[in-house]
Amino acid sequence: IPGYELLAKLGEGGMGVVYLAKQLGLNREVAIKTLTGTTIAKAMLARFWAEAEVMAEVKHPNVVQVIELGEHAGKPFMAMEFVKGGSLAGKLR
């Protein structure tokens, strides 16, 4: 993804994968979420864009901020604020 260097896979779910990345222009760590699969259903794509819109509207210290929304190599991606400390699922356990 132009402007980012992928560093490690953080997690994977039914819809996509999240990577730790370095945002090159600002030299900071971010999380990059992208959809998986060779073909992406319209419903899944609509859900991805809707998730990004909702996250961008919410301003709260407990909600990560969306930094960028885009497409690379035919797949959408969302760059988000990276919060250290493990996954939410791990914290809930």
C-alpha positions in Angstrom: 0.0 0.0 0.0 1.7 3.2 -1.1 2.8 5.3 1.9 2.8 2.4 4.3 5.3 -0.3 5.2 3.6 -3.5 6.5 5.4 -4.8 9.5 3.4 -7.7 10.9 0.0 -9.4 10.8 -1.9 -8.5 14.0 -5.0 -10.6 13.5 -7.4 -12.1 11.0 -11.2 -12.6 11.0 -14.0 -13.7 8.7 -14.0 -10.4 6.8 -10.4 -9.4 6.6 -6.9 -9.1 8.1 -5.3 -6.3 10.2 -1.6 -5.5 9.9 0.8 -3.3 12.0 2.3 -0.8 9.5 4.5 2.2 9.5 3.0 5.3 7.9 6.1 6.5 6.0 5.3 10.2 5.7 4.7 10.7 9.4 6.9 7.9 10.7 4.3 6.4 13.0 2.8 3.0 13.6 -0.8 2.5 12.4 -3.1 -0.5 11.9 -4.2 -1.3 8.4 -7.4 -3.3 7.9 -8.0 -4.9 4.5 -10.5 -7.4 3.1 -9.4 -10.8 2.2 -10.3 -13.1 -0.7 -9.9 -12.9 -4.5 -13.4 -11.5 -5.0 -15.2 -9.3 -2.6 -19.0 -9.4 -2.4 -20.8 -6.1 -2.8 -22.5 -6.6 0.7 -19.1 -7.1 2.3 -17.6 -4.0 0.6 -20.6 -1.9 1.6 -20.2 -3.1 5.2 -16.5 -2.2 5.2 -17.2 1.4 3.9 -20.0 1.8 6.4 -17.8 0.7 9.3 -15.2 3.3 8.3 -17.8 6.0 8.1 -19.1 5.3 11.5 -15.7 5.1 13.0 -14.8 8.4 11.4 -17.8 10.1 13.0 -17.2 8.9 16.5 -14.9 11.0 18.6 -14.1 9.2 21.9 -10.9 8.3 23.6 -11.9 4.6 23.6 -12.5 4.5 19.8 -9.6 4.4 17.4 -9.5 7.1 14.7 -9.6 6.4 11.0 -6.6 8.0 9.3 -7.2 7.0 5.7 -9.6 5.1 3.6 -8.6 3.9 0.2 -8.0 1.1 -2.3 -4.9 -0.7 -3.4 -4.6 -3.5 -6.0 -8.3 -3.7 -6.2 -8.9 -4.1 -2.5 -10.1 -1.6 0.0 -8.1 -0.7 3.1 -8.5 1.4 6.2 -5.6 2.9 8.0 -6.4 3.4 11.7 -4.7 4.7 14.8 -2.7 1.9 16.4 -3.2 1.2 20.1 -0.6 -1.0 21.8 -1.7 -3.5 24.4 -3.2 -6.5 22.6 -6.6 -7.3 21.2 -10.0 -6.4 22.7 -10.8 -10.1 22.7 -7.8 -10.8 24.8 -8.7 -8.1 27.3 -12.3 -9.4 27.6 -11.0 -13.0 28.4 
